[in-house]
Amino acid sequence: MNLANRYDFVLIFDVKDGNPNGDPDAGNMPRMDAESGHGLVTDVSLKRKIRNFIGLVKADDN
């Protein structure tokens, strides 16, 4: 099976006073960049968020 088209997209989300991607090895503390202080979100977490969103959208279609 070959893909006929390739789709690139950008996912932008903003979290205030939340924990979008806790680190289970550190007591679920937020993942933070030590230099900038910005939160980090792993690719696995982003993929899960996208799958959950698609599941919600598809469920509304039925």
C-alpha positions as CSV (number, residue, x, y, z in Angstrom):
1,M,0.0,0.0,0.0
2,N,1.5,3.3,-1.1
3,L,0.3,6.7,-0.1
4,A,-0.9,8.8,-3.0
5,N,-0.5,12.1,-1.2
6,R,1.7,13.3,1.6
7,Y,0.2,15.7,4.2
8,D,2.3,17.9,6.4
9,F,0.6,19.9,9.2
10,V,1.4,22.0,12.1
11,L,-0.1,21.5,15.6
12,I,0.0,24.5,17.8
13,F,-1.4,24.4,21.3
14,D,-1.0,26.5,24.4
15,V,-1.2,25.4,28.0
16,K,-1.4,27.7,30.9
17,D,-1.0,26.4,34.5
18,G,-1.2,22.9,33.3
19,N,0.9,19.8,32.6
20,P,0.6,18.7,29.0
21,N,3.3,16.0,29.2
22,G,4.3,14.8,32.6
23,D,7.4,12.7,33.1
24,P,6.5,9.4,34.9
25,D,10.1,8.9,36.0
26,A,10.0,12.2,37.9
27,G,6.7,11.9,39.7
28,N,4.7,13.2,36.7
29,M,6.4,16.6,37.0
30,P,6.2,18.7,33.8
31,R,9.1,18.2,31.3
32,M,11.0,21.4,31.1
33,D,13.8,22.8,29.1
34,A,16.5,23.7,31.6
35,E,17.8,26.7,29.6
36,S,14.6,28.4,28.5
37,G,12.1,27.2,31.2
38,H,9.6,26.3,28.4
39,G,7.7,23.1,28.7
40,L,8.6,20.2,26.4
41,V,6.1,17.8,24.8
42,T,7.3,14.5,23.4
43,D,6.4,13.2,19.9
44,V,4.5,10.3,21.5
45,S,2.3,12.7,23.5
46,L,1.6,14.7,20.4
47,K,0.6,11.6,18.4
48,R,-1.7,10.6,21.3
49,K,-3.4,14.0,21.3
50,I,-4.0,13.8,17.6
51,R,-5.4,10.3,17.8
52,N,-7.7,11.3,20.6
53,F,-8.9,14.4,18.6
54,I,-9.6,12.3,15.5
55,G,-11.5,9.8,17.5
56,L,-13.7,12.5,18.9
57,V,-14.3,14.0,15.5
58,K,-15.1,10.7,13.9
59,A,-17.4,9.8,16.8
60,D,-19.4,13.0,16.1
61,D,-19.8,12.0,12.4
62,N,-21.9,8.9,13.3
